[in-house]
Amino acid sequence: MNLEIVLTRDRSSGRIHKRVREGNRLLVDERCNLDAAGAFDEVTEAALEDADVGQACEFCFPPATD
């Protein structure tokens, strides 16, 4: 089985998520489902670094706890 982690950005909300690609499909965590339209773009790590506060999904990128 060939699994790969990819980043996606919802077109409607702009929120960035981690997804697991398995073959030609992306696995989705129900807690952070894609936007209502289901439209998204794959993005690079640079998009995450440039994202505004709150754009990273809290389930995919939990805040650090000290």
ABEGO torsion letter per residue (X at the ends): XBBBBBBBBBAAAGBBBBBBBBEABBBBBAABBBBAAGBBBBBBAAAAAABBBGABBAAABBBBBX
